[in-house]
């Protein structure tokens, strides 16, 4: 006996030919001669499962091979009344982001379990499962909750008019505040949802409409959470000064996010440098009132503020005199006139060179910081904040 393995015979369920006569296999035992072509058929294309008789003794094993095909949908050819349908469906939808979920009847008793299995796929695909679930399904609320708990990005697939949308949105933004961008601003509960997000990260303020009547209170919450959130508030906003003052009081180095062109920049800068000498490093070096701000910093912090002032500035000598008058020891490299007991000339020169390098690096970072602020509107806001924070770390290391 010989077996024909041409495509026609395989498509005809691998019928066995003997002397030119077609004979159906009547036995319920698995015949390897027939079974192997079936396996080859579904491995090549899962949709070829339609050519395998559901009464075939080894149908379950063949179907499992078909479900492993992540390109072709073999699930649609599996009878939904099979006892092992749920198991086969879970194999098919796993890791597919809901791609084959449309082949599962929504009224199937195990529908929710099958959907849950689909959500267990790669993080990048799991949020898309929810969009394949009908909103009118009796378990949509539970499925949506499960989806959002697994991946906050699933919120974008929850209809905004769904009765539990607000609760789901709170869960999402509490973990990933930037998900606030998915929440419609016209919702009545938008402020409550926004407060949850802003209470976790002030950077979410970038998604809040600054024309809202409650924008001031939301911005205040954002700044209390993340002082650098002042960078998202426009200078034209009516309460900008109060918000900027709140920011520099909470974290004086956030002065870097305030434009030197702001009318009350000097006042804010004085507040910042009086609270923290390091804030002086973030004062625009070409600011018209730099000397006044520097003087306020030195009077408050003495030498700790003096180290942030370039020695070539005309006001440096006067500020150094204030430090000396207060009985503090200036840095050895501040002036060539300072007596340095038992110091070797070569070592002194090396120290001066090192301090010169530090000053140059500090000035260079200031220039970069100002250039970055000028390009703030031309780049993504999150990128601006990340780069600003990187600059702050660079200042700390110089």
N, C-alpha and C positions, 0 to 999 in steps of 0.2 A: 504494500500500500504506500502511496506517496501523498504528500500534502502540498497543495498549491498555496503559495504565499503571495500571490499577486494582490494588488490593491483592491481589485474587484471582490476577490474572495474574502479579504479581511473586512472590507466594508459590509460584506454580507454575513458578518458574524463568524468568520473563520470556519466556514463549512468545510467538511472533509469530503474530498472526492475520491472515489475508488472506481477505477476502470471507466471513467467518464460519467458515472452515475453519482448524483449528489445524495448524500445520506446524512440526516440530522443525527446528532448524538443523543440517544435516548436515555443513557445512563445518568444518574445523579452524582456519579463519582467524577472527580476532577481529572481530566485527560490532559497531560502535559502537552500533547501535540496541539490541542486546541487552546489551552490556557496561555501558552507562550505568545502566540500571535495577538491574543487579546491584550496582553501586557505591553507588547511592543506598540500596539495601536494607541493605547491611552497615554503611554509615556511620551509619544510623539506629539499628541494633542489631546488634552483632557476632554475636549468636546466630543471626541470619538467614543466616549462612553455610551453615546446614543446607539451605537452599533452592538453593544453587549446586551443580550437578553437579561432582563431583571430576574428571570428564573434560573439563570446560570448558577450552578452550585458555588462557584468561587466569586460571585458578583461583588461581595463586600470587599475582598482584597483588591480586585480590579478597580473598584470605585475609589478606594483609598489612594491608589496610584494616580488616578485621574484628578483627585482633589489636590494633589501635590503640585499640579501644574499652575503656576502663578500668572500665566498669560491668558490661557483659554478657560472659559467658564464651563466646567463639566458638571457643576452642581445643579444646573437647570435641568439636567437629564435624569436626576435621581428622584424616584417616586417619593413624595413627601409623607406617604403613609408607612414607610419602612420604619421598623423599630430602631434601626441604627441611623436614621436620617439626621438627628441632632449631632451625633458624633461626626458624621461625614461633613455636615455643614460647618462645624467648628474648624475642621481641618481646612476647608476651602477658604473661609473668611479670615483666618489667622494671618496677621501681618499684611493685609491687603487694603487697610484703610477704608473698609466698607465697600470695596470694589464689587464683590460678588454678593453683597448682602441683598441686593435687589432680587436675587433668585430665591430668597427665603420668604415664604408666605408670612405676612405680618400677623396672621391669626394662628400661626403654629404655636403649640403649647410651650415649646422651648425657645420661642423667639428671643426673649430677653437674655437668656443664657448665651445664645448664639451671638447676639450683639455684644455682650460683655466680652466674649472671646475675641471678637474683632477689635475691641478697644485695647487689647493687650499687645497689639503690634508695636512697631517702631514709634517712638514719640512724635516724629514728624508727620506720621500718617494717622495716628489715633484720633486727633480732633475731628478729622473728616468723617469719621464713622457716623457721628450724630446727624449729619446732613442727609444721610440715607434712611433715617428713621422717620416715618410719617408723624407729623405733629399731633394728629388725632388718635394716635395709638394710646391705648389705655394706660400703658406704662411709660409714656414719653417723659413724664416728670421725673420718675425714678432713674430712667436711662440717662436723661440730661444731667441729673445730679451726679451720677456715676461718672459720666463723661467729663464734666467740669472738675470733679475731684481728681481724676486721673491726669487731666491735661487742661490747664486753664484756658488754652486757646480754643477749646470747644465752645466757649461762650459765644463766639461769632456765628455759630450755627443754631443758637437758640433764638427763635422768633422774638422780636422785641415786644410783642403784645402777649407773649405767653404769661400766664398768671403768676408763675414763680420766677419770672425773669429777674426781678429785683434781688431776691435771695441768692440766686445763682451768680449774679453780677458781684455781689458783696464777697462771695467766696473767692471768685476769680481775682478781684482787685486786691483782696487782703493778702494774697500770696504773690501776685505779680501786678503791682500798682499800674504799670503801663497799659494793662488791659482796659484802663479807663477810656482809652481811645475808641474802644468798641461800643461804649455805652452811649446811646443817643442823648444829646444834650437837652432835648425837649421833654424828657421824662420827668414826671412830678417828683420822683424819688432820686433824681440825679444828684442833688446836693448831698443827700445821705450817703449815696454810693461813693461820691467824690471824696467825702470826708474819710471814708474807710481807706481809700487809696492814698490820700495825702497824709494820713496819719502813719502810713508805712514808709512812704517816700515822697518827699516834696517835689521830686522831678516830674511827678504825674501832673503838676500844675501846667505843664506845657500843653495839655489836652483840654484845659478848661477855658471856655470862652471868656475873654476879659471884658465882655460887655454885659455880663450877668450882674444883676443888682447885688448879689452876695459874693462877688468876686473878691472883694477886699478881705472878707472873713476867711474865705477859702485859701487865699494867698497867704494870709497870716498863719494859718495852720500849716501850710506847706513849708514856710520859712522856719517855723518852730521845729518842724521835723528835720528839714534839710536846709540850713541857712543859704546854701548856694542856689536855692530855688529863686532867689531874687533875680537871677539872670534871665528868668522867663517873664518877669514883669516889665512892661514897657515904661519908659521914663515919663511918658505922657499921662500915665494913669494918675488920677486925682490924689490917691493916697500913697504915691510912690515913696515920698520921703519917709513916712511913718514905717513902711515896710522895709525900706533900705536901712533905716536906723535900727529896726528890730534885728535885721540880718547881721549888721556889724557889731551890735551889742552881744549877740549870741555867739558869733564867730568873727572876730575882727578881720581875719584874713579874707573874708568874703568881700572886702573892699575891692578886690581884683575884678569883681563882676559889676562894679559901679563905674559908669563912664565918667571920665575926667571932664567931659563937656556938660555934665549935669550941674544945674545952677547951685545946688547946695552940696557940691562935692567936697569942698573944703571943710564944711561943718561935719560931714560924715567921716571924712578922713581924720579929723582931729579926735572925734569920738573913738574911732578904731585904734589909732596909735596910742591913745592914752590907756586903752584897755590892754593892749598887747603890742610890745615893741616890734614884733615880727611883722605887724601890719604895715610898717613903714616900707618894707620890702615891696609892697604891692601898690605903693603910691606912684602914680605916673611921674617919671623923672623929669618930664618936660612940662609938668603942671605949673601954672603961673604962681600958685601959692605954695610951692613945694617947700621953700625955706620956712614959711610960717608953720606948716605942718610938722616939718622936721624939728623945729624948735620946741613945739609942744611935746613931741615924743621924747626928746632929750631931757627936757625939764621933768618929765614924769619918770622916765626909766634910766636916765643917765647913760652909762657906757653900753648897756644892753641895746639901746636905740642907736647909739653912735656907730656901731659896727655896720649898720645898714645904709649909712650915708657915704656916697663916693667922696674920697678925699680931695678930688680936684674941684669940687663945688666951692664957690666963694664963701659960703656960709659955714663950711666945715671947721675952720679955725675958731670961729666964735663959739660954735657948739662944743668943740673940744675944750675950750676955756671954761664953759659951764660945768663940764664933767670934772675938770681938775678943781674948780672952785668948790665943788661939792665933796671934795676929798676922795674922789675915786681915782683909781689907777687906769689911765688910758692904755690901749693896746700898745705894746712895745714898738710896733711898726707904724704907729700913728704919726710920729714925727722924728726927724733925724736929731732933734735937740734933746730928746728924752735920754737921760742917763741909763745905761744898761750895764750894771755892775758885772764884771767878770765875763763879759760876752765876747766871743771871738768875732772879728770883723767879717770873716767869711760866713759864719753862721748867721750874723745879722743880715748880710746881703741875701742869704738864702730865704730868711724869713720874710724880708721885704718882697722878694720875687713871688713867694707863695701867696702873700696877701694881695699883691697886684693881680695875680691870676684869679683869685677869688672875687675881687672887685670887678674884674672884666667879665667873669662868668655871670655875676649878679646883674650887671648892667645889661648884658646880652639877654638874660632871661626876662628882664623888664621890657625890653624892646619887643621880644617875642610875645609877651603877655599882651602888650598894647596892640600889636598887629593882629593877634588872635581876636581881640575884642572888636576890632574894626571889621573883621570878616565874619562876625557872629551871625549876621542875617543871611550869609551866603552858604552856610553849611548846616547840616542836620543838628538839631539842638542837643541831642544826646551826644553827638560827636564833640560839640563845643564843650559840654560839661566834662566829658572824659579827658579832653586835652587840657582843660583848665586845671583839673585835679592833678594831672600828670605834671603840669608846670609847678603847682604848689609843692608836690613831692620833690621836684628838682630844686626848688628854692631851699627846702629843708636840708638837702644833701650838700649844698654848696658851703 
